[in-house]
Amino acid sequence: MEKLHFSININAPKEKVWQTLWNDATYRKWTSAFGEGSHAKTDNWKEGSKVLFLGSEDSGMVSTVAANKPNEFMSFKHLGEIHNGVEDTTSDKVKAWAGSTENYTLKDTNGKTELLIDMDITEEFKDMFTKMWPNALKNVKELAETKAKPITVEAVVNAPVEKVWETWTKPEHIMQWCQASDDWHAPLAENDVKVGGKFKTVMAAKDGSFSFDFGGVYTAIKENEAMAYDMADGRQVSIQFKKNGANETKVIETFDPEDINPEEMQRGGWQAILNNFKKYTEGVK
């Protein structure tokens, strides 16, 4: 066997490219370069787990995830073939290439990403993959660089804009309202409200089963009027605080959607948090 190498530069952060590669919906799109109906059956790409790389007739390759370092490196070890649901990892044909690897490396280049592919290949399939991989990488690039239409949620808060700004930005307040449902809470909040300042809110299930950090870096601040920030994956968020008389403020929040969950689910989650903010702020004396 010999090793093939491919690479492409993508105008998107590593986090976005990683999601494009391994999210089921986008995986199916970029791998269509290898054949229509291309998909993978996987246990969420967990390191050490088995993966079936399949085509439209559910035939393809049996592999394992040799390494998974999120946003940096993914490696597969190919073990055999599958035909009509029957796996073959022992025939002489398979043994000729079993153990071959396929690696994906993501390198940050000033907020952009260089994606490098290397794979072991036999002479039989060399020409085919040499022709297919450039088209597959072109698909990855187009998908990762395409920005989905921003989503907007809003709420009218019965409180003066100065109070709304304070409860939105002060950590002691954020910890009281930053959750979408009663079975979640925000046990920690940090917020440096200035251009270039960072914020982080820990959002966690109250039963301790799951938690994640929600954070970003501020790109614009206009006290009592507006703010904007970039999230770690490059998505952008802007918030407007529109004063309507002395005791009413309209909060308008616009955000770039992610690629994993449906748009309506994302809209519903952000709206629920904003509604919780409204309820909390109106109750603060």
Number of C-alpha atoms within 10 A of each C-alpha: 13 10 13 16 12 14 16 14 17 24 18 24 24 26 19 23 24 23 20 25 21 16 15 17 14 20 19 20 19 23 23 18 19 16 14 13 16 21 23 20 14 16 13 12 20 15 16 15 14 21 22 22 19 20 19 11 12 19 18 21 21 21 25 22 21 19 17 16 11 12 19 15 16 21 20 23 22 25 22 23 23 17 13 9 11 10 16 17 18 12 11 10 12 15 13 12 16 19 16 19 20 20 17 20 18 23 17 17 14 9 13 17 23 18 23 17 18 16 19 18 18 14 9 9 9 15 11 11 15 13 12 15 19 15 16 17 23 16 20 23 22 14 21 23 16 10 14 12 10 14 16 17 18 17 15 17 24 19 21 19 24 17 17 23 18 16 22 17 16 15 19 15 17 22 19 18 22 25 24 19 13 9 10 17 20 21 17 16 22 17 18 15 18 16 15 15 15 18 21 16 20 18 21 19 17 14 9 8 7 10 15 11 14 13 18 23 21 23 17 18 18 13 14 17 15 17 20 20 24 20 17 15 18 16 19 19 21 19 20 18 23 17 20 15 10 11 13 16 24 20 22 17 21 17 22 18 20 16 17 14 10 10 16 10 10 16 15 13 16 22 18 17 16 24 21 19 24 23 14 17 22 16 10 10 5
